Amino acid sequence: MSMARAVLRLVFRGAAVGPIACFPSRWLSGPWSHCHSRSVRAMSSRRKISHLERTVNNFRQEMIAEAKVCGIVQESETVKRLRLVVMNKDFAFKAGQWVDFFIPGISQVGGFSICSSPGLLERESVLELAVKYSEHLPAHWIHTQCDVGSEVTLRVGGDFFFDPQPSDTPVSLLLVAGGVGINPLYSILLHVVDLHRMQGSKPCKYKPGSVQLYYSAKNTDELLFKRSIINLAEEFSGKINCNFHVTQQSFEISGNMQPYVTAGRISERTLAHVSKDNLCYICGPPPMIEAVSQQLENHGVPKESIIFEKWW
């Protein structure tokens, strides 16, 4: 069976201000449906474009749901992870999508990638966001004023996601993340984990393939979710593999991390083993995206199998 694949070639995203997708889009049918776009709108240098302006042409749900913060974790020195319970039982998202984040009393709307799995929402009515500190009002509020019990409203959007259907042919994934670009890819990874776990517990017609994650940050302290990722790689040995890359490590790497960490950037040599049949998701700073995309193409990966999101 031939598989129709659509590709999101250019989506810009703001690390602090949220997802950016400001291009004309259309939906295509078939496995792993995504937004296809080849046009890029010039960004104004005169003023910062808001999250809502940047994503005006992205898919958005109509539903706006109330949510309450039920947990806050300091994920790293600069990143806080929020755990939110969503009141509306009909609220749903696909792994890799983001939310419009509405804060009472603040006119600016945040845009943050969801870093938890759709399965967690189904099981516990909970989703999670990992937000890096910045002076942008929504991110600043999260780091300076938000507390357990704070109430916000959310709306799901985004064309970057992995949502296999029961009839889809299994596919192996390559996930490449830079910095806080790990957020949507971690959601995708957790979704694949849920699919693996469902194989033995209840009927699940889609059989997930393997996942290879490459994740780059300045140092090991800035690798978000690293312990969870390593635990998953150990639990699903042979099905999930992870490799961390650090570019500015100035202190000794702890013993339990050493087998998983490589000094230096993700390079063409790193990706030499990638199969042409992999579906590749990339999220991170624009220069990294451009380099990795080109490296994958050099190794024969079709452009339509390279799906990425950039951080502005």
Secondary structure, 3 states (H helix, E strand, C coil): CCCCCCCCCCCEEECCCEECCCCCCCECCCCCCCECCCCCCCCCCCCCCCHHHHCCCCCECCCCEEEEEEEEEECCCCEEEEEEEECCCCCCCCECCEEEEECCCCCCCEEEEECCCHHHHHHHCEEEEEEECCCCHHHHHHHHCCCCCCEEEEEEECCCCECCCCCCCCCCEEEEEEHHHHHHHHHHHHHHHHHHHHHHHCCCCCCCCCEEEEEEECCHHHCCCHHHHHHHHHHCCCCEEEEEEECCCCCCCCCCCHHHEEECCCCCCCCCCCCCCCEEEEEECHHHHHHHHHHHHHCCCCHHHEEEEEEC
